[in-house]
Amino acid sequence: MFCIVVKNSVKAGFRDQYLSIMKENARASVENEEGCLVFDVLSAQDNDHCFYLYEIYTSEDALAAHKLTPHYLESRKHLAGLIDEQSVIRCDVEHRNFQR
């Protein structure tokens, strides 16, 4: 399994718009992409405009496929201009506990 952790700093005044777009992208990713196992949208407790995306895919190829989906491409259009800064950490998932 493969994971990315994306940190997004969102411009002031766009918090709600960002969350609406990302929640829909996350929902569509998990529901429609066989290779997307987890897509969590997290907000920092100490900064109203800092968000983290925690995404687990079956492989790096599944992440590449994610970036070609209609919902991803549509979300990118709406996110343009909302994000001040972005960073990405790429990880291999060594172990994951699944809920029953």
C-alpha positions in Angstrom: 0.0 0.0 0.0 1.0 3.6 -0.7 0.1 6.7 1.2 0.4 10.4 0.7 -0.1 13.1 3.4 -0.8 16.5 1.8 -0.6 19.7 3.8 -2.6 22.6 2.4 -2.5 26.2 3.7 -5.7 27.8 2.5 -6.1 31.5 1.9 -8.1 33.5 4.4 -11.8 33.6 3.7 -11.8 30.3 1.7 -12.0 27.7 4.5 -15.6 26.6 3.9 -15.2 26.5 0.2 -12.0 24.4 0.4 -13.7 22.0 2.8 -16.7 21.6 0.6 -14.6 20.8 -2.4 -12.2 18.4 -0.6 -15.0 16.5 1.2 -16.7 15.8 -2.1 -13.4 14.8 -3.7 -12.6 12.5 -0.8 -16.1 10.9 -0.9 -16.0 10.3 -4.6 -12.5 8.9 -4.4 -13.3 6.2 -1.8 -16.7 5.4 -3.4 -15.6 5.3 -7.1 -11.9 4.3 -7.1 -11.1 0.7 -6.4 -7.5 1.7 -5.6 -8.4 4.4 -3.1 -8.7 2.8 0.3 -8.7 5.9 2.6 -9.1 9.6 2.0 -9.4 11.6 5.2 -9.7 15.4 5.3 -8.2 16.7 8.6 -8.0 20.3 10.0 -5.3 21.5 12.3 -6.5 22.4 15.7 -4.2 25.4 16.0 -4.8 27.0 12.5 -8.2 27.4 10.9 -6.6 27.5 7.4 -4.3 24.5 7.6 -5.6 21.1 6.4 -4.1 17.7 5.9 -5.2 15.0 3.4 -4.4 11.5 4.5 -4.8 9.2 1.5 -4.0 5.4 1.2 -3.9 3.7 -2.2 -3.3 0.1 -3.2 -0.2 1.3 -5.2 1.4 4.4 -6.7 -0.3 3.5 -9.9 -3.7 3.8 -8.1 -2.7 7.3 -7.1 -1.7 8.1 -10.6 -5.2 6.8 -11.8 -6.8 9.0 -9.1 -5.3 12.1 -10.7 -7.1 11.3 -14.0 -10.6 10.8 -12.6 -13.3 13.4 -13.4 -13.9 14.3 -9.8 -10.2 15.0 -9.2 -9.9 17.1 -12.3 -13.0 19.0 -11.4 -11.8 19.7 -7.9 -8.5 21.0 -9.2 -10.4 23.7 -11.2 -12.3 24.8 -8.1 -9.3 24.8 -5.9 -7.2 27.0 -8.2 -6.4 30.2 -6.3 -7.6 28.9 -2.9 -4.3 27.4 -1.7 -1.4 29.5 -0.5 1.1 26.6 0.1 1.1 22.9 -0.4 3.5 20.1 0.6 3.3 16.3 0.1 4.8 13.4 2.0 4.9 10.1 0.1 5.1 6.9 2.3 4.9 3.2 2.1 2.3 1.7 4.4 4.1 -0.8 6.6 1.2 -1.8 8.7 -2.4 -0.7 9.0 -5.1 -1.7 11.5 -8.5 -2.1 9.9 -11.7 -1.7 11.8 -14.1 -4.6 11.9 
